[in-house]
Amino acid sequence: MFDFNIMLHDERTRCLRSLPKFSGTVLSAGCAGTWYFNWFEDCTGHSGKHIGIELYSQKPADLPANVEWTANSVGDMCDVGSSSVDVVFSGQNIEHLIPKDVLGFLLESNRVLKEGGLFVIDSPNRSSTQHIEWSQPEHTLEFTADEMVSLLDVAGFDVMETRGIWLVRDPVTKRPFDLFSCKAGELDCDERRYMARLHAEDSFIWWINAKKCRPADAEKTASLVSDIFFRNYNSFINSRFVSNLGVKRWEWGSSVVQVSPGDSGCVLNGPYIPLSDGNYQAIFHLRNEAESVSESVEIVLAVVSAFGAVIHGKRVVGFDELQKTKKWIEFCVDFCVVGYVTAIETKVVVKNYSGAVSANVNILKC
């Protein structure tokens, strides 16, 4: 019986096993537990020094003797010496990073790697995940394969191989396939696994092997990271809003939900994004589409984390603020994040509403 998660793990295992043989010091950017190091050694045969950099998971009590665990961000490898590492492996990690840590990770990887050192990275592919409307709440931004190849170039790496894992759309027609299963009339599972290797941009995950060939161009790398986030972040985040009420549609690149007269409940919630220390502003846009609004109307705009357990900010909009116009009205909720929160959620909840409203929201750092 086909199991999607087992298949992905098997394909990533196959990619690890196909790496050229290496020795020396390995650095893993993000490592979830003891099983991870055992998996890496089993796949590669490497039993030498292995540095694990992990900020958010607890250090396991039963680490192998060859592992050095460093509790730090991968954007700052200050505990690792320059030109001291033979291989950097970033497995399903870069999509969780905020822009400054993406930049820091690329520059630091170049610094710690020896000349000719191996850089291995894989991640979900935004060009495919958005096409099939799949999302993972804890991802900050998923990069396309082409974007990552360009980033690696300015960061001082030459790409040796780019391959895909699990084909999710036809490379010619771009018709999407079911993500979790193989259906009649589509390619079978073996064909999708095999063809993915040659079609990274049409696959669920891209996998890239590169080597350090020159110093990183820090200015160009910073500019390109900023440009990729500027062009894609809002549309990527807005694709992750969920509506349990009304009709959801797209308007000017944002999720917009329209409710009918008399509706009550959660109109819009999401995008469950990770945020680090700082002051933020959630910008909600509401538009009254009714001729008149009942005085009993109440619209609650809130910013929460841990799926509602912690309220960071809240604002109640009354009927008087929605009358006299059918244009978009902007409402802001300021909030502060202390430390790191894995899933920030915004909510638009209507109560006793007798008209109609469209709503969307963006989150900006102050």
C-alpha positions as semicolon CSV with decimal commas, in nm:
position;residue;x (nm);y (nm);z (nm)
1;M;0,000;0,000;0,000
2;F;0,133;0,346;-0,096
3;D;0,233;0,565;0,201
4;F;0,316;0,924;0,108
5;N;0,539;1,000;0,408
6;I;0,734;0,676;0,379
7;M;0,783;0,741;0,007
8;L;0,926;1,090;0,072
9;H;1,161;0,956;0,338
10;D;1,274;0,676;0,105
11;E;1,342;0,921;-0,178
12;R;1,542;1,156;0,047
13;T;1,732;0,853;0,177
14;R;1,810;0,755;-0,181
15;C;1,944;1,106;-0,250
16;L;2,169;1,091;0,057
17;R;2,301;0,748;-0,043
18;S;2,391;0,881;-0,389
19;L;2,624;1,154;-0,258
20;P;2,990;1,123;-0,352
21;K;3,198;0,964;-0,077
22;F;3,344;1,207;0,172
23;S;3,524;1,219;0,505
24;G;3,611;1,485;0,759
25;T;3,367;1,708;0,944
26;V;2,996;1,731;0,864
27;L;2,773;2,017;0,974
28;S;2,396;1,968;0,980
29;A;2,182;2,282;0,970
30;G;1,881;2,175;1,173
31;C;1,866;1,830;1,332
32;A;1,561;1,696;1,510
33;G;1,705;1,420;1,729
34;T;1,932;1,118;1,768
35;W;1,750;0,933;1,489
36;Y;1,866;1,204;1,248
37;F;2,237;1,139;1,305
38;N;2,184;0,763;1,287
39;W;1,997;0,808;0,958
40;F;2,273;1,026;0,814
41;E;2,547;0,779;0,909
42;D;2,349;0,483;0,776
43;C;2,297;0,659;0,441
44;T;2,645;0,801;0,389
45;G;2,875;0,576;0,590
46;H;3,020;0,884;0,758
47;S;3,112;0,827;1,124
48;G;3,349;1,120;1,175
49;K;3,288;1,448;1,354
50;H;2,931;1,571;1,305
51;I;2,825;1,919;1,420
52;G;2,452;1,967;1,468
53;I;2,322;2,323;1,483
54;E;1,969;2,340;1,619
55;L;1,802;2,629;1,801
56;Y;1,450;2,506;1,872
57;S;1,468;2,133;1,955
58;Q;1,606;2,009;2,288
59;K;1,947;1,842;2,291
60;P;1,893;1,465;2,299
61;A;2,034;1,280;2,599
62;D;2,166;0,988;2,391
63;L;2,365;1,158;2,115
64;P;2,630;0,948;1,937
65;A;2,984;1,010;2,061
66;N;3,090;1,176;1,733
67;V;2,818;1,446;1,751
68;E;2,868;1,801;1,879
69;W;2,535;1,971;1,947
70;T;2,526;2,352;1,917
71;A;2,215;2,539;2,031
72;N;2,222;2,831;1,791
73;S;2,059;2,970;1,479
74;V;2,195;2,843;1,149
75;G;2,221;3,209;1,052
76;D;2,507;3,247;1,302
77;M;2,764;2,967;1,317
78;C;2,999;3,161;1,543
79;D;3,108;2,844;1,725
80;V;3,237;2,686;1,403
81;G;3,580;2,774;1,267
82;S;3,635;2,910;0,916
83;S;3,726;2,650;0,650
84;S;3,686;2,370;0,904
85;V;3,393;2,175;0,756
86;D;3,391;1,930;0,465
87;V;3,013;1,895;0,418
88;V;2,715;2,115;0,508
89;F;2,377;1,944;0,493
90;S;2,052;2,142;0,519
91;G;1,761;1,901;0,512
92;Q;1,416;2,064;0,504
93;N;1,540;2,368;0,694
94;I;1,580;2,682;0,483
95;E;1,203;2,718;0,429
96;H;1,165;2,784;0,805
97;L;1,406;3,079;0,814
98;I;1,333;3,451;0,819
99;P;1,524;3,662;0,561
100;K;1,816;3,763;0,784
101;D;1,877;3,398;0,876
102;V;1,853;3,283;0,512
103;L;2,126;3,534;0,430
104;G;2,331;3,445;0,736
105;F;2,301;3,073;0,667
106;L;2,429;3,104;0,308
107;L;2,718;3,332;0,403
108;E;2,813;3,128;0,709
109;S;2,800;2,801;0,512
110;N;3,049;2,946;0,268
111;R;3,272;3,063;0,554
112;V;3,285;2,735;0,745
113;L;3,326;2,511;0,438
114;K;3,668;2,423;0,304
115;E;3,744;2,511;-0,058
116;G;3,568;2,251;-0,270
117;G;3,354;2,146;0,026
118;L;3,014;1,989;-0,040
119;F;2,691;2,180;0,021
120;V;2,371;1,971;0,015
121;I;2,023;2,118;0,054
122;D;1,663;2,018;-0,009
123;S;1,329;2,191;0,043
124;P;0,968;2,200;-0,078
125;N;0,934;2,384;-0,409
126;R;0,706;2,689;-0,404
127;S;0,638;2,675;-0,777
128;S;0,476;2,336;-0,720
129;T;0,331;2,365;-0,370
130;Q;0,132;2,677;-0,461
131;H;0,017;2,516;-0,785
132;I;-0,133;2,223;-0,595
133;E;-0,249;2,447;-0,305
134;W;-0,045;2,268;-0,038
135;S;0,089;2,456;0,262
136;Q;0,283;2,391;0,581
137;P;0,204;2,648;0,853
138;E;0,557;2,670;0,995
139;H;0,720;2,761;0,663
140;T;0,827;3,123;0,625
141;L;0,888;3,105;0,249
142;E;0,953;2,811;0,018
143;F;1,206;2,876;-0,259
144;T;1,185;2,751;-0,614
145;A;1,473;2,542;-0,748
146;D;1,574;2,821;-0,986
147;E;1,580;3,076;-0,703
148;M;1,804;2,852;-0,493
149;V;2,043;2,791;-0,782
150;S;2,074;3,170;-0,826
151;L;2,126;3,223;-0,453
152;L;2,396;2,958;-0,436
153;D;2,578;3,116;-0,730
154;V;2,613;3,459;-0,565
155;A;2,689;3,289;-0,231
156;G;3,001;3,129;-0,384
157;F;2,880;2,782;-0,481
158;D;2,874;2,591;-0,809
159;V;2,572;2,364;-0,845
160;M;2,667;2,010;-0,949
161;E;2,320;1,854;-0,953
162;T;1,957;1,961;-0,917
163;R;1,693;1,691;-0,896
164;G;1,330;1,665;-0,794
165;I;1,151;1,439;-0,549
166;W;0,791;1,328;-0,626
167;L;0,643;1,475;-0,944
168;V;0,326;1,674;-0,863
169;R;0,238;1,815;-1,205
170;D;0,282;1,715;-1,567
171;P;0,606;1,872;-1,698
172;V;0,442;1,956;-2,033
173;T;0,078;2,044;-1,961
174;K;0,136;2,155;-1,597
175;R;-0,176;1,960;-1,500
176;P;-0,153;1,892;-1,124
177;F;-0,144;1,539;-0,985
178;D;-0,287;1,433;-0,653
179;L;-0,015;1,494;-0,392
180;F;-0,082;1,201;-0,164
181;S;-0,178;0,922;-0,404
182;C;-0,162;0,797;-0,760
183;K;-0,498;0,804;-0,936
184;A;-0,622;0,619;-1,241
185;G;-0,544;0,806;-1,562
186;E;-0,232;0,967;-1,415
187;L;0,128;0,850;-1,408
188;D;0,182;0,560;-1,171
189;C;0,386;0,601;-0,853
190;D;0,709;0,458;-0,994
191;E;0,689;0,691;-1,297
192;R;0,634;0,994;-1,075
193;R;0,931;0,901;-0,855
194;Y;1,159;0,842;-1,154
195;M;1,054;1,142;-1,367
196;A;1,085;1,381;-1,072
197;R;1,463;1,347;-1,082
198;L;1,471;1,533;-1,415
199;H;1,197;1,787;-1,338
200;A;1,278;1,967;-1,014
201;E;1,045;2,261;-1,079
202;D;0,750;2,024;-1,128
203;S;0,829;1,824;-0,816
204;F;0,720;1,857;-0,456
205;I;1,080;1,882;-0,330
206;W;1,401;1,995;-0,497
207;W;1,738;1,853;-0,394
208;I;2,062;2,036;-0,481
209;N;2,425;1,928;-0,450
210;A;2,681;2,208;-0,482
211;K;3,040;2,283;-0,389
212;K;3,216;2,587;-0,253
213;C;3,427;2,742;-0,529
214;R;3,480;3,106;-0,428
215;P;3,406;3,355;-0,149
216;A;3,045;3,466;-0,120
217;D;2,941;3,802;-0,263
218;A;2,764;3,923;0,052
219;E;2,611;4,230;-0,112
220;K;2,462;4,041;-0,408
221;T;2,342;3,760;-0,184
222;A;2,167;4,006;0,049
223;S;2,008;4,185;-0,246
224;L;1,879;3,864;-0,401
225;V;1,738;3,729;-0,071
226;S;1,559;4,061;-0,017
227;D;1,424;4,064;-0,372
228;I;1,288;3,707;-0,352
229;F;1,108;3,779;-0,024
230;F;0,977;4,116;-0,147
231;R;0,829;3,967;-0,464
232;N;0,684;3,649;-0,317
233;Y;0,625;3,666;0,058
234;N;0,280;3,829;0,067
235;S;0,125;3,608;-0,201
236;F;0,281;3,298;-0,040
237;I;0,144;3,387;0,304
238;N;-0,197;3,491;0,176
239;S;-0,241;3,152;0,013
240;R;-0,244;3,001;0,364
241;F;-0,559;3,163;0,498
242;V;-0,853;2,936;0,577
243;S;-1,218;3,030;0,560
244;N;-1,489;2,843;0,749
245;L;-1,763;3,085;0,652
246;G;-1,871;3,258;0,332
247;V;-1,706;3,240;-0,011
248;K;-1,330;3,275;-0,053
249;R;-1,179;3,433;-0,362
250;W;-0,865;3,618;-0,478
251;E;-0,856;3,994;-0,516
252;W;-0,536;4,183;-0,590
253;G;-0,319;3,895;-0,473
254;S;-0,492;3,849;-0,138
255;S;-0,740;3,605;0,011
256;V;-1,079;3,774;0,031
257;V;-1,385;3,622;0,197
258;Q;-1,740;3,744;0,147
259;V;-2,011;3,650;0,396
260;S;-2,386;3,672;0,356
261;P;-2,636;3,865;0,570
262;G;-2,692;3,700;0,905
263;D;-2,370;3,497;0,906
264;S;-2,179;3,457;1,232
265;G;-1,847;3,288;1,297
266;C;-1,485;3,289;1,187
267;V;-1,455;3,449;0,844
268;L;-1,081;3,419;0,799
269;N;-0,794;3,265;0,996
270;G;-0,428;3,206;0,920
271;P;-0,152;3,208;0,808
272;Y;0,022;3,037;1,107
273;I;0,359;3,191;1,025
274;P;0,671;3,174;1,244
275;L;0,782;3,512;1,381
276;S;1,081;3,610;1,592
277;D;1,141;3,898;1,836
278;G;0,996;4,228;1,729
279;N;0,705;4,464;1,698
280;Y;0,452;4,388;1,426
281;Q;0,133;4,522;1,281
282;A;-0,149;4,313;1,141
283;I;-0,334;4,515;0,879
284;F;-0,693;4,403;0,827
285;H;-0,907;4,529;0,539
286;L;-1,284;4,525;0,570
287;R;-1,548;4,632;0,322
288;N;-1,916;4,666;0,400
289;E;-2,129;4,552;0,110
290;A;-2,471;4,601;0,267
291;E;-2,700;4,901;0,239
292;S;-2,728;4,924;0,616
293;V;-2,564;4,765;0,920
294;S;-2,736;4,651;1,240
295;E;-2,626;4,816;1,563
296;S;-2,569;4,470;1,711
297;V;-2,288;4,390;1,471
298;E;-1,947;4,307;1,616
299;I;-1,637;4,215;1,421
300;V;-1,339;4,092;1,624
301;L;-0,991;4,126;1,475
302;A;-0,732;3,929;1,671
303;V;-0,371;3,810;1,656
304;V;-0,307;3,487;1,848
305;S;-0,048;3,212;1,880
306;A;-0,050;2,849;1,991
307;F;-0,383;2,814;1,811
308;G;-0,561;3,072;2,024
309;A;-0,400;3,006;2,362
310;V;-0,214;3,341;2,368
311;I;-0,374;3,664;2,249
312;H;-0,116;3,915;2,122
313;G;-0,353;4,183;2,001
314;K;-0,724;4,244;1,955
315;R;-0,961;4,505;1,819
316;V;-1,341;4,514;1,805
317;V;-1,502;4,691;1,510
318;G;-1,855;4,823;1,564
319;F;-2,136;4,898;1,323
320;D;-2,059;5,273;1,315
321;E;-1,714;5,205;1,164
322;L;-1,857;5,010;0,871
323;Q;-2,132;5,243;0,752
324;K;-2,142;5,507;0,478
325;T;-1,889;5,345;0,244
326;K;-1,841;5,039;0,030
327;K;-1,468;5,098;-0,004
328;W;-1,196;4,903;0,176
329;I;-1,135;5,030;0,528
330;E;-0,800;4,959;0,697
331;F;-0,787;4,850;1,061
332;C;-0,452;4,789;1,234
333;V;-0,371;4,570;1,533
334;D;-0,025;4,625;1,682
335;F;0,139;4,332;1,859
336;C;0,474;4,223;1,997
337;V;0,652;3,888;1,976
338;V;0,901;3,793;2,247
339;G;1,141;3,513;2,157
340;Y;1,019;3,291;1,875
341;V;0,662;3,187;1,798
342;T;0,612;2,901;1,552
343;A;0,254;2,979;1,448
344;I;0,110;3,330;1,453
345;E;-0,255;3,331;1,348
346;T;-0,486;3,621;1,267
347;K;-0,861;3,589;1,301
348;V;-1,160;3,781;1,165
349;V;-1,475;3,680;1,354
350;V;-1,819;3,827;1,280
351;K;-2,102;3,822;1,533
352;N;-2,466;3,913;1,474
353;Y;-2,382;4,059;1,137
354;S;-2,677;4,146;0,919
355;G;-2,488;4,273;0,618
356;A;-2,200;4,145;0,412
357;V;-1,826;4,195;0,449
358;S;-1,511;4,113;0,259
359;A;-1,192;4,075;0,459
360;N;-0,821;4,021;0,405
361;V;-0,510;4,075;0,617
362;N;-0,135;4,135;0,590
363;I;0,135;4,124;0,861
364;L;0,421;4,374;0,855
365;K;0,721;4,418;1,084
366;C;0,744;4,765;1,235
